[in-house]
């Protein structure tokens, strides 16, 4: 599977920001070029890695990338691992982290500053410009309206809680509804239910049945907010579906949110429509690619605060 933009940012965080890991990056790059190229800088090494390896799992499995490096990286990022971890388990944890959570860019900035204090070659400056570009792409704020910020915050919260089975009935209205479609290669199954307990039960049952891990695209391309004619805040979200080892599909969801004045005016889920598709995802899906979300994307975007 091609290296995603999020994974590229993660690779920089792991193999460049962690300065002690740079030699391993250079070693991998020289290995894939059979030592016929003089790889002298991190930028050159990344260019060779992205093109000649082109797969994150293959990269992290290279002999130069040790289990100790992987464990220390997760430890520095405050990520807990099982006591009986293997190299494969650490790699899975890191890829999951890169594709699920926003990489903190201060690590990259710190490395940038330390190099700028030295004599920096034009190639290295070009490298840092490329990093900044990747950061901006992964945190696209071309439309920072409050409704989009609310949508991204809600989406991250919801799928984190769904993945860890921490959704609660109080997160939904008592009359909440769910429309769920699971589209496999050979059949389509539709489920509908109403009531907070039924909605949670069906979501968790489907997740457990297929072993899905939801990985939302938390950029502006993957999560946006809209307002329908009834004043319901709509959160449009898409992303990829994973099992323990593989990306197995994509998903699209539309949430209808309303504030509950009897629960500290918190937002609760009123409606939810979700489609889970079994298909190969060559890259992170975006809302504009979805046929089912086209109509919702045409709804108005409030520019002010959401009350």
VOGU-3710 file (C-alpha; in Angstrom, 3 decimals, decimal comma):
1> xxxxxxxxxx> 0,000/0,000/0,000  1,496/3,412/-0,958  2,928/5,569/1,816  0,250/8,075/2,858  0,949/11,746/3,563  0,350/11,101/7,263  2,827/8,227/7,202  5,422/10,415/5,461  5,052/12,913/8,278  5,406/10,043/10,753
11> xxxxxxxxxx> 8,529/8,722/9,020  10,095/12,187/9,335  9,079/12,276/12,997  10,634/8,842/13,617  13,734/8,783/11,433  14,677/12,479/11,226  13,314/14,273/14,306  14,790/11,509/16,460  18,335/12,464/15,478  19,870/9,216/16,720
21> xxxxxxxxxx> 17,791/7,378/14,075  19,123/9,326/11,081  22,035/6,870/10,521  19,508/4,025/10,212  17,575/6,022/7,586  20,790/6,595/5,612  21,666/2,908/5,926  18,280/1,829/4,580  18,569/4,245/1,659  22,058/3,014/0,767
31> xxxxxxxxxx> 20,840/-0,570/1,013  17,949/-0,095/-1,418  20,286/1,625/-3,898  22,824/-1,242/-3,539  25,385/1,397/-2,464  25,665/2,698/-6,019  24,470/6,147/-4,870  26,152/8,389/-2,329  23,368/9,124/0,144  24,654/11,977/2,305
41> xxxxxxxxxx> 21,581/13,789/3,620  18,257/12,895/5,222  16,419/14,490/2,284  18,208/12,260/-0,239  17,525/9,226/1,927  13,809/10,014/2,165  13,562/10,491/-1,600  15,077/7,037/-2,203  12,947/5,411/0,503  9,654/6,870/-0,731
51> xxxxxxxxxx> 10,275/5,813/-4,340  12,301/2,597/-4,058  10,485/1,093/-1,057  7,152/2,885/-1,317  5,520/0,946/1,527  5,636/1,844/5,216  5,420/-1,723/6,503  8,356/-2,816/4,314  10,410/0,181/5,437  9,907/-0,424/9,156
61> xxxxxxxxxx> 10,684/-4,123/8,735  14,180/-3,343/7,399  16,995/-4,805/9,519  18,459/-1,345/10,192  15,203/-0,370/11,928  15,592/-2,208/15,214  13,022/-3,235/17,786  14,761/-0,954/20,291  14,300/2,077/17,987  10,620/1,282/17,525
71> xxxxxxxxxx> 9,994/0,796/21,249  11,842/3,986/22,263  9,881/6,006/19,692  6,535/4,775/21,052  7,738/5,369/24,616  8,807/8,950/23,803  5,352/9,555/22,295  3,694/8,244/25,496  2,141/5,228/23,763  1,724/2,079/25,846
81> xxxxxxxxxx> 2,626/-1,318/24,365  1,988/-4,862/25,540  4,655/-6,450/27,725  5,255/-9,330/25,272  5,727/-7,067/22,240  7,328/-8,246/19,012  8,848/-6,102/16,276  5,746/-6,707/14,160  3,461/-5,574/16,977  5,502/-2,380/17,464
91> xxxxxxxxxx> 5,355/-1,636/13,735  1,575/-2,093/13,714  1,261/0,225/16,724  3,378/2,934/15,061  1,499/2,820/11,729  -1,786/2,936/13,640  -0,518/5,965/15,589  0,589/7,793/12,442  -2,722/7,220/10,659  -4,977/7,903/13,638
101> xxxxxxxxxx> -3,493/10,791/15,563  -2,069/14,141/14,537  1,732/14,040/14,694  2,962/16,852/16,942  5,072/19,068/14,719  7,086/20,640/17,510  9,455/17,644/17,292  10,148/18,497/13,653  10,427/22,214/14,460  12,950/21,483/17,211
111> xxxxxxxxxx> 15,108/19,505/14,797  14,778/22,267/12,215  15,954/24,890/14,716  18,946/22,820/15,825  20,126/22,423/12,241  19,521/26,094/11,408  21,977/26,982/14,178  24,608/25,207/12,110  25,736/25,739/8,507  22,856/24,226/6,540
121> xxxxxxxxxx> 23,210/23,153/2,918  20,636/24,194/0,310  19,554/20,561/0,050  18,794/20,417/3,772  16,853/23,705/3,612  14,851/22,227/0,749  14,149/19,218/2,962  12,706/21,343/5,762  10,566/23,274/3,282  9,174/19,934/2,154
131> xxxxxxxxxx> 8,429/18,963/5,764  6,584/22,243/6,338  4,579/21,621/3,166  3,612/18,147/4,391  2,558/19,539/7,771  0,361/22,126/6,064  -1,207/19,495/3,807  -2,026/17,274/6,780  -3,589/20,175/8,704  -5,439/21,921/5,903
141> xxxxxxxxxx> -7,155/24,961/7,382  -8,369/26,535/4,173  -11,837/26,918/5,693  -11,436/27,342/9,489  -15,118/28,053/10,158  -16,358/26,997/13,616  -18,596/24,308/12,120  -15,583/22,619/10,471  -13,558/22,815/13,673  -16,488/21,292/15,580
151> xxxxxxxxxx> -16,775/18,539/12,957  -13,100/17,590/13,189  -13,091/17,614/16,982  -16,258/15,500/17,118  -14,998/13,011/14,509  -11,705/12,432/16,327  -13,525/12,013/19,651  -16,228/9,702/18,259  -13,978/7,243/16,439  -11,426/7,158/19,256
161> xxxxxxxxxx> -14,253/6,139/21,591  -15,718/3,686/19,093  -12,323/2,021/18,553  -11,783/1,698/22,301  -15,437/0,719/23,008  -15,972/3,736/25,249  -19,122/5,184/23,664  -21,874/5,749/26,218  -25,664/6,026/25,931  -25,456/9,611/27,186
171> xxxxxxxxxx> -23,505/10,499/24,022  -26,722/9,911/22,028  -30,242/11,251/22,197  -32,659/8,639/23,550  -34,443/8,595/20,164  -31,222/8,484/18,128  -31,350/6,542/14,849  -28,747/4,569/12,931  -28,717/3,557/9,263  -25,796/1,230/8,599
181> xxxxxxxxxx> -24,806/-0,320/5,271  -22,036/-2,910/4,991  -21,077/-3,360/1,344  -18,832/-6,374/0,802  -17,623/-7,599/-2,574  -20,428/-10,159/-2,872  -23,344/-8,646/-0,937  -24,846/-5,578/0,698  -26,398/-5,682/4,169  -28,525/-2,831/5,526
191> xxxxxxxxxx> -29,342/-2,313/9,199  -31,640/0,258/10,802  -32,369/0,832/14,462  -33,615/3,491/16,868  -32,838/4,283/20,493  -29,505/5,061/22,139  -28,902/1,521/23,444  -29,745/-0,074/20,101  -27,501/2,310/18,197  -24,475/1,592/20,413
201> xxxxxxxxxx> -25,191/-2,132/20,415  -25,337/-2,326/16,613  -22,198/-0,206/16,147  -20,160/-2,333/18,537  -21,583/-5,584/17,182  -20,561/-4,672/13,625  -17,119/-3,556/14,783  -16,545/-6,799/16,682  -17,935/-9,023/13,932  -15,450/-7,753/11,352
211> xxxxxxxxxx> -12,653/-6,618/13,688  -12,707/-3,111/12,229  -10,511/-0,235/13,378  -11,826/3,118/12,121  -9,177/5,541/10,848  -10,853/8,858/9,923  -9,242/11,319/7,529  -9,029/14,276/9,919  -7,993/16,811/7,285  -10,415/19,312/5,753
221> xxxxxxxxxx> -10,701/16,970/2,754  -11,982/14,180/5,000  -14,146/15,935/7,619  -16,450/18,931/7,191  -19,531/20,421/8,776  -22,834/21,507/7,263  -26,251/22,724/8,462  -29,510/21,208/7,220  -32,841/22,981/6,783  -34,001/21,904/10,261
231> xxxxxxxxxx> -30,998/23,465/11,988  -29,296/20,113/12,574  -25,488/20,295/12,502  -24,214/17,644/10,099  -20,755/16,141/10,409  -19,547/14,522/7,191  -16,606/12,168/7,677  -14,720/9,500/5,772  -11,680/7,317/6,289  -10,224/3,843/6,060
241> xxxxxxxxxx> -11,106/0,551/7,766  -8,386/-1,660/9,179  -8,017/-5,061/10,751  -4,986/-5,875/12,892  -2,680/-6,211/9,890  -4,356/-4,728/6,814  -6,396/-1,891/5,392  -9,582/-3,655/4,278  -11,923/-0,880/3,198  -13,272/2,639/3,509
251> xxxxxxxxxx> -16,156/4,275/5,328  -18,394/7,328/4,977  -20,532/8,701/7,799  -23,007/11,510/8,293  -23,829/12,498/11,873  -26,679/14,791/12,868  -25,866/16,653/16,096  -28,070/18,652/18,466  -27,233/20,328/21,762  -28,920/18,933/24,868
261> xxxxxxxxxx> -29,923/21,799/27,218  -30,389/19,272/30,044  -26,843/17,900/29,694  -24,772/21,079/30,054  -25,694/22,005/26,474  -23,409/19,266/25,122  -23,666/18,037/21,557  -25,299/14,615/21,175  -25,815/12,343/18,193  -29,382/12,522/16,890
271> xxxxxxxxxx> -28,933/10,668/13,602  -26,162/8,596/12,048  -25,836/7,161/8,545  -22,764/5,044/7,874  -21,525/3,054/4,882  -18,682/0,548/5,264  -17,205/-0,607/1,952  -14,839/-3,485/1,336  -12,317/-2,155/-1,174  -8,645/-1,394/-1,660
281> xxxxxxxxxx> -7,764/2,144/-0,581  -4,767/3,379/-2,571  -4,895/6,643/-0,624  -6,925/8,315/2,104  -10,498/8,828/0,830  -11,922/12,348/0,607  -15,464/13,691/0,826  -15,447/15,039/-2,717  -14,945/11,496/-4,071  -18,153/10,243/-2,432
291> xxxxxxxxxx> -21,319/9,860/-4,494  -23,500/9,386/-1,413  -22,335/12,611/0,264  -22,695/14,903/-2,762  -26,118/16,196/-1,746  -25,006/16,920/1,834  -21,911/18,744/0,592  -24,191/21,208/-1,208  -25,840/22,288/2,063  -24,932/25,694/3,544
301> xxxxxxx> -21,810/26,253/5,647  -22,448/28,680/8,546  -19,441/30,995/8,949  -20,183/32,143/12,507  -20,267/30,438/15,873  -22,599/27,445/16,168  -25,221/28,023/18,866
//
